[in-house]
Amino acid sequence: MLSSAGISEQDSKATRKGPRTPRRNWRLYGVTALGLAVVCGVAAAVGQAARAHEATAVNAPEHAVGPAGGTKPDLPVRPTVPVTLTVYEDPRSPQSRAFAQRYATTFARFLASGQVQINYRLVTQSDKKYGGSGAQEAAAAAACAQDQGRFAPFMDQVWRHQPAPANDALKDRKLLSDLAKKAGKINHDTFELCVDRNQRTGWVEKAQSDFAAAGLGEVPVVRINGRPLPGPTAQLTPGKLTSLVNTEAQHVAAAAKP
């Protein structure tokens, strides 16, 4: 846009002689429009590239933990304590749902005791088994909820509303958004931005590849201070797990004595 001070004397004379041909103006408009189109196209390409990077980068959720220099695969609900349970679950797996609901009271008691930290690792092998991407979408959304310290309430809603495994409904981001609302105390704009930009997708993919490489079998899987426990769905019971945790805590306490 030109101000009045930007009009030359020559242009002023041309104006007095009569109207100028519009050809020059149309050429100017065409060049300007082309320039805007190029700028918009570059901006769109940059935006797409940034979103693609977010989808593949292994960006761990807030407060995730793991080995030094690693990718922080664990989502803890307590600071470090004598006994650490590492629980592998799949948001789309009926066995994971049954395990989570069966052990909910036991885990709550563990956490209240101050002896146990529970680290969760969400895996997505059910997507390969049944097809689709529901497990990955739900796991990434849970990691976004973890950014706000609401992993457990969000996963509780996933278990309550988990569809049949062959139904890939968990890939629906509208459903995941509704579950976040049901979980409560989640800033919705922040959550949706995290989900829409795939900010935790790379982290979920890394968790699944590590799980597959470890050859741990079918979920759920439970480790106590790094050692896998046999048959969480068949051989293990809440009573047996409680006994194992108490024994492990005693061993750790004894080893810590001078």
Summary of the structure (lengths in Angstrom):
residues: 258
radius of gyration: 28.0
end to end distance: 80.4
largest distance: 103.6
contacts: 732
relative contact order: 0.14
helix: 58%
strand: 9%
